[in-house]
């Protein structure tokens, strides 16, 4: 397996308010809010404000969950919003 690819699938690409790009482990995300800037709360309590719109961020998270099969598991457990 390509090591660079295997690392990339655990991340989503985002932009800070100053325009700098960074990657974030999607599994660490607990909540995404528009306050009005998009604020991502992580499971460790840290908050990150990004330039990306909330629907874009949640879409990237959903794509990641589909890629690893987590979305199907959440749906079966009744924890996914429909």
Buried (B, 14 or more C-beta within 10 A) or exposed (E): EEEEEEEEEBBBEBEEEEEEEEEBEBBBBEEBEEEEEBBBBBEEEEEBEBBBEBEBBBEBBBEBBEEEEBBEEEEEEEEBEE
